[in-house]
Amino acid sequence: MEKQSIERILYSETEKRLNLMEQADYEFPERIAKSDAAMIIGSVALCVILIALCMTGVIR
């Protein structure tokens, strides 16, 4: 088995996925809702706050 370069693997996978998406019956995923985005932002903010509290010694 020949070793393929990572670049060749990426180009091959990208071409496969683009061909799949160009098909007429391809169903695109739905956009995320505002509530989903708010949950993601809230989770990230909570994690940053917890990390800051751990770094300052408030949480041991």
C-alpha positions in Angstrom: 0.0 0.0 0.0 1.4 3.3 -1.0 1.6 6.2 1.4 -0.5 9.1 0.2 0.4 12.6 1.2 -2.1 14.4 3.5 -2.6 17.0 0.7 -3.7 14.3 -1.8 -6.0 12.7 0.8 -7.6 16.1 1.6 -8.1 17.0 -2.1 -9.6 13.5 -2.7 -12.0 13.8 0.2 -13.0 17.4 -0.7 -13.8 16.4 -4.2 -15.9 13.4 -3.0 -17.9 15.7 -0.7 -18.4 18.4 -3.3 -19.7 15.9 -5.8 -22.1 14.6 -3.2 -23.3 18.1 -2.4 -23.8 18.9 -6.1 -26.4 16.2 -6.5 -29.9 17.4 -7.1 -31.3 15.2 -4.2 -28.8 16.4 -1.6 -30.5 17.7 1.5 -28.7 20.5 3.2 -28.7 20.6 7.0 -30.9 23.2 8.7 -29.3 26.4 10.1 -28.9 26.6 13.8 -31.5 28.5 15.7 -30.8 31.7 17.7 -31.5 29.6 20.9 -28.8 27.1 19.8 -26.3 29.9 19.2 -27.2 31.4 22.6 -26.6 28.1 24.3 -23.2 27.7 22.6 -22.1 31.2 23.6 -23.4 30.6 27.1 -21.5 27.4 27.4 -18.3 28.9 26.2 -18.7 31.9 28.6 -19.3 29.5 31.5 -16.2 27.5 30.6 -14.1 30.7 30.4 -15.4 31.8 33.8 -14.7 28.5 35.4 -11.2 28.3 34.0 -10.5 31.9 35.3 -11.8 30.9 38.7 -9.5 27.8 38.8 -6.5 29.8 37.7 -7.0 32.4 40.4 -7.4 29.8 43.1 -11.1 30.4 43.9 -11.9 26.9 42.8 -9.5 24.2 44.1 
